[in-house]
């Protein structure tokens, strides 16, 4: 685990900036995942808000 964090830290400290292509690819992948899992994400969010509403009503 320490090795992972060290690698991640080194990646963040790297002075070479990310190019536009890399940023666009990350955004495209993220949007694709949201589109694919839209129903599951909606169900989870609705469930969380329902639980929050129920818990605040008890207080």
Residue pairs with C-beta under 8 A, 6 or more apart in sequence:
34 41
